Each structure stands twice: as structure tokens, then as C-alpha cells.
Amino acid sequence: MTGRRRTIVLADGDVAARSALDIAWPGWADGVDRVVAADGGARHAPELGLTIDRWVGDGDSLPADEIERLRGAGTRVDLVERDKDESDTELAIDAAIADGADEIVVLGAFGGPRLDHAIANLSLLGHPGLGRRAIVLLDAGARVRLVDAPDPDGRPVHVPLPGRVGDLVSLIPFGVDVEGIRTEGLRYPLSDETLRSGPARGLSNVRLAADASISVGRGRLLVIESPVTLSP
């Protein structure tokens, strides 16, 4: 036992069936001890076999009777004003942090009719309140994380990328050039190289080893893994 607390955040975008998530990312829900729903994201819980511990939102995406049903079931309900600076998903991540989460898995961050919500959710990977907590955005077609380097001591950040051989691994600079990138176990290796913000050089690499990894010297790098079934 590691003692680390793992929390699932349910956002209000589209979520794949539990079976599809299990196939794409085996073990994705292992060790989860808490579930926080962001407003309408609560509707995903029954289909995923999850029990909501805390609900956060302004109530514009979930009927009032459903909110009361959650309250009656013992779920903590944090109903906020509709005029606010944060999105419901951001508030749910804040709640997960406040509740002691060390690792956060966000479902429902993509899909749906609002592209701006998907982009805003992607930007939450860089939320300053996260500190060095691990966070991923998860869908049947993608697992997304942000590598932020250097570490507090000025050293490169090393991230294991375990998974299936053949899966795609795209490396996308997050707004700035990313320096000192080293990869292990990928088809197109990088050895102390720079990926510039703008060009698509880091798109569609391929995992050649189940224990692939990446090291980043400086910058913020999105690591987007996709199942081999989505190739090319």
C-alpha cells in the first residue's frame, strides 16, 4: 500500500462506457477512494459503477431533484452561484485537492457540444493549485497528462510511460518550447532535444516497449497517449 489518495472527477462532457475504458486503459479505476462530480457529470456515475462522495456545481446542468437525491443519499453537495470565475470542473478539482487527493483522474473532460470547455479542461492540467499532484484527463481514445519541468530543485522531470506496445504517444509543447527531452522505448527517439511550440514534430510517436519513459529538462509538455486501435 502506498497510502496515496486517488480521486476521480466526473466532468460533464461525453464519457465512454465502462467496458470501453477498461479495454483502453486497464486498471484505470484501481485504488480510487473518492469520486467528485462536477454538476452534470453526476449523470455518468451509475453507468460507470461509481458512487459520488461530493458534488460541486451551480446546478445548471443537473435537475434540482437529482441534486436533492444526491443530498439524500449522503453525498456532500456544494451548490455555488452561477456567476463565478471558475468552471464546475475546476471547482471539482479544487474540491479533490482540498479533500487530500494525491492523484486525480478526470473523466468527461472532452466531447460534447462545447469545444471551449474541452480546451479549458485541457488547460486545467496546468492549474497552479495542483502543485506536483499527478492528474490525467481520461477518455477511451486518449490519456492526457502534463509534464512540467524542471522540478523544484531544478532537475529534469522523469515520467514513466508504461503501457501497450504499439500505442501512440504524442508529445505536444504546452504554449512554450520544451527543452532537454529524452525518451526511452519510443519508435522515434529524442535525445536531449527541443520541441518547438507550433510545429507538429512530436505527433504520433509509437510505444515500442511496455516500460517506455520520458525525461524533460525545461518547459511544459503535453503527453497524449492513444490506443493502438486509433492508428495512424
Residue pairs with C-beta under 8 A, 6 or more apart in sequence:
4 31
4 102
4 103
5 33
5 34
5 99
5 100
5 101
5 102
5 103
6 31
6 32
6 33
6 34
6 101
6 102
6 103
6 104
6 105
7 32
7 33
7 34
7 35
7 36
7 96
7 99
7 101
7 103
7 104
7 105
8 29
8 32
8 34
8 35
8 36
8 50
8 104
8 105
8 106
8 107
9 35
9 36
9 37
9 38
9 41
9 89
9 92
9 93
9 96
9 104
9 105
9 106
9 107
10 35
10 36
10 37
10 38
10 41
10 42
10 44
10 45
10 48
10 50
10 52
10 92
10 107
10 108
11 38
11 41
11 88
11 89
11 92
11 106
11 107
11 108
11 109
11 121
12 38
12 39
12 40
12 41
12 43
12 61
12 88
12 89
12 108
12 112
12 117
13 108
13 109
13 110
13 111
13 112
13 114
13 117
13 118
13 121
14 108
14 110
14 111
14 112
14 139
15 44
15 47
15 48
15 107
15 108
15 111
15 139
16 24
16 139
16 140
16 141
17 47
17 140
18 47
18 48
18 49
20 140
21 28
21 29
21 48
21 107
21 138
21 140
22 28
23 140
23 227
24 140
24 141
24 227
25 138
25 143
28 105
28 138
29 48
29 50
29 105
32 50
32 105
34 53
34 54
34 96
34 99
34 101
35 45
35 50
35 51
35 52
35 53
35 54
36 52
36 53
36 54
36 55
36 56
36 92
36 95
36 96
36 99
37 44
37 45
37 52
37 54
37 55
37 56
37 57
37 70
37 92
38 56
38 57
38 87
38 88
38 89
38 91
38 92
38 108
39 55
39 56
39 57
39 58
39 59
39 60
39 61
39 62
39 88
40 57
40 61
40 62
41 88
41 89
41 92
41 107
41 108
42 52
42 55
42 62
42 66
42 70
43 62
43 66
44 50
44 107
44 108
45 51
45 52
48 107
52 70
52 75
53 75
53 76
54 75
54 76
54 77
54 78
54 95
54 99
55 67
55 70
55 75
55 76
55 77
55 78
56 78
56 80
56 88
56 91
56 92
56 95
57 78
57 79
57 80
57 88
57 91
57 92
58 79
58 80
58 81
58 82
58 84
58 88
59 67
59 79
59 82
60 82
61 88
67 77
67 79
70 77
71 77
78 91
78 95
80 91
84 91
86 94
87 117
87 120
87 121
89 106
89 109
89 117
89 120
89 121
89 124
90 124
90 127
93 104
93 106
93 124
93 127
93 129
93 130
93 135
94 129
96 104
97 104
97 129
97 130
97 133
101 133
102 133
102 134
103 133
103 134
103 135
104 130
104 133
104 134
104 135
104 136
105 135
105 136
105 138
106 121
106 124
106 135
106 136
106 137
106 138
107 138
107 139
109 118
109 121
109 122
109 124
109 137
109 138
109 139
110 118
110 121
110 137
110 139
110 142
111 118
111 139
112 118
121 137
122 137
122 144
122 222
124 135
125 135
125 137
125 144
125 145
125 146
125 174
125 222
126 146
126 148
126 174
126 220
132 151
132 152
134 145
135 145
135 146
136 143
136 144
136 145
137 143
137 144
137 145
138 144
140 227
141 226
141 227
141 230
142 224
142 225
142 226
143 224
143 225
143 226
144 222
144 223
144 224
144 225
145 159
145 222
145 223
146 174
146 220
146 221
146 222
146 223
147 157
147 159
147 214
147 216
147 220
147 221
147 222
147 223
148 157
148 220
149 156
149 157
149 178
149 180
149 216
149 217
149 218
149 219
149 220
149 221
150 156
150 157
150 217
150 218
151 157
156 180
156 182
156 215
156 216
156 217
157 215
157 216
158 213
158 214
158 215
159 213
159 214
159 215
159 216
159 223
160 211
160 212
160 213
161 169
161 185
161 207
161 212
161 213
161 214
161 223
161 225
162 210
162 211
162 212
163 207
163 210
163 212
163 225
164 207
164 210
164 227
164 228
165 207
165 208
165 209
165 210
166 206
166 207
166 228
166 231
167 206
167 207
167 225
167 226
167 227
167 228
168 204
168 205
168 206
168 207
168 224
168 225
168 226
168 227
168 228
168 230
168 231
169 186
169 205
169 206
169 207
169 212
169 223
169 224
169 225
169 226
170 202
170 203
170 204
170 205
170 222
170 223
170 224
170 225
170 226
171 178
171 181
171 183
171 190
171 195
171 202
171 205
171 214
171 221
171 222
171 223
171 224
172 195
172 200
172 202
172 203
172 221
172 222
172 224
173 195
173 196
173 197
173 198
173 202
173 219
173 220
173 221
173 222
174 219
174 220
174 221
174 222
175 197
175 220
176 197
176 219
176 220
177 194
177 195
177 196
177 197
177 219
178 194
178 195
178 197
178 216
178 218
178 219
178 220
178 221
179 194
179 216
179 217
179 218
179 219
180 192
180 193
180 194
180 215
180 216
180 217
180 218
181 190
181 192
181 193
181 194
181 195
181 214
181 215
181 216
181 217
181 221
182 190
182 191
182 192
182 193
182 214
182 215
183 189
183 190
183 191
183 205
183 212
183 213
183 214
183 215
184 209
184 211
184 212
184 213
184 214
185 207
185 208
185 209
185 210
185 211
185 212
185 213
186 205
186 206
186 207
186 208
186 212
186 214
187 205
187 206
187 207
187 208
188 205
188 206
192 217
195 201
195 202
195 221
204 232
207 225
214 221
214 223
